[in-house]
């Protein structure tokens, strides 16, 4: 699946920061697709938060809390 995405992108260019987030998303998918059922949208969201060192505000903690070093906002 990832190879088909790579082939469709071909030689299109991404900004350096977008490329970093995309590479992180691919890494997350490779590591957590099978064990945690990580889907592409959540991988992109998590990767963006990790790349830019953002705190992620979500009610859907279970889909992100296993990602190493991710900062999640947890209301009290």
KAKABEL-V914498 format. One record per pair of residues at least 4 apart in sequence whose C-alpha atoms are under 7 Angstrom apart, sorted by the first residue. I is the first residue (numbers start at 1). J is the second residue. D is the distance in Angstrom with one decimal. If there is no record, write none. Layout:
# KAKABEL-V914498
<<I J D> <I J D>>
This chain:
# KAKABEL-V914498
<<1 5 6.6> <2 6 6.2> <3 7 6.1> <4 8 6.2> <5 9 6.2> <6 10 6.4> <14 18 6.0> <14 19 5.6> <15 19 6.1> <16 20 6.3> <17 21 6.4> <18 22 6.1> <19 23 6.0> <20 24 6.2> <20 51 6.9> <21 25 6.1> <21 47 5.3> <21 48 5.3> <21 51 5.6> <22 26 6.3> <22 44 7.0> <23 27 6.2> <24 28 6.1> <24 47 5.4> <25 29 6.2> <25 43 5.0> <25 44 5.2> <25 47 5.0> <26 30 6.1> <27 31 6.2> <28 32 5.8> <28 43 6.2> <29 33 5.0> <29 38 6.3> <29 43 6.4> <32 36 5.3> <32 37 6.6> <32 38 5.7> <33 37 4.7> <33 38 4.4> <33 39 6.8> <38 42 6.7> <38 43 6.6> <39 43 6.2> <40 44 6.2> <41 45 6.3> <42 46 6.0> <43 47 5.8> <44 48 6.0> <45 49 6.3> <46 50 6.2> <46 64 6.7> <47 51 5.9> <48 52 6.1> <49 53 5.6> <49 54 4.6> <49 55 6.5> <49 56 6.3> <50 54 6.5> <50 70 5.8> <54 71 6.9> <55 71 4.8> <55 72 5.4> <55 73 6.2> <56 71 6.2> <56 72 4.8> <56 73 6.0> <57 72 6.3> <57 73 5.2> <61 65 5.7>>
